[in-house]
Amino acid sequence: MTQTHFGYRQVDEHDKTRRVRAVFDSVAGKYDLMNDLMSLGLHRVWKAYAVAVAAPKPGDRVLDVAAGTGDLTAALARRVGPHGCVVHTDINEAMLAAGRDRLLDAGLNLPSALCDAEALPFAAASFDLVCVAFGLRNMTHKDKALREMCRVLRPSGKLVVLEFSKVAEPLRRPYDWYSFQVLPRLGRWVAGDADSYRYLAESIRVHPSQAELKAIMKDAGFGHVDVHNLSAGVVALHVGLRC
């Protein structure tokens, strides 16, 4: 059996999908609140920056991968306007349902699709823009998922990946302390689940670095990739243009 990372543990590839689904089933109800608490609200600033760099135009077709509770989806939908379309997708049914309800509450009736980023159910060259925020690190075969995102983009289309990354060295020790001492306790107090937040902290450490992810994106078919470090590298925004 082929092994892969689930946080710091090695598990069978097929088992990782089940484990990741269980994590997000557990945290779906408190996901937005926990994001605000864990990042001190900074996740909103990071996502706003990602939307600004993505620069969707009125009428664009946009795919939001691993869109979860849909806050990025909503921001993108406001940019593309009534003549554009943003498709809200996730592999986790609980997260997708929470996002769909939230979007409807905001007056946004957008298409939602339960799907795996490694096998997107869309035709080639269907989208002008693809975005994935804080979802890539949970995918088993990141290279395969990135190739799929490249496939569904039109030529010269843009992929925007917002993800936790490698923090600058002077901040590494305090960041590790916060991640492994504070976050699991916060998860237990607020969401009743310390283990899921310990996994999320571990998943950041085994995710490719900024330079490694840039190389994977280029191998997946993106001819030009820019990297924007945010908050001293706590988060990185990778922007790729399809060849």
Secondary structure, DSSP 8 states (H G I E B T S, - for coil): --EEEETTEEEEHHHHHHHHHHHHHHHGGGHHHHHHHHHTTHHHHHHHHHHHHH---TT-EEEEET-TT-HHHHHHHHHH-TTSEEEEEES-HHHHHHHHHHHHHTT----EEE--GGG--S-TT-EEEEEEES-GGG-S-HHHHHHHHHHHEEEEEEEEEEEE----GGGHHHHHHIIIIIHHHHIIIIIS-HHHHHHHHHHHHHS--HHHHHHHHHHTTEEEEEEEEEGGGTEEEEEEEE-
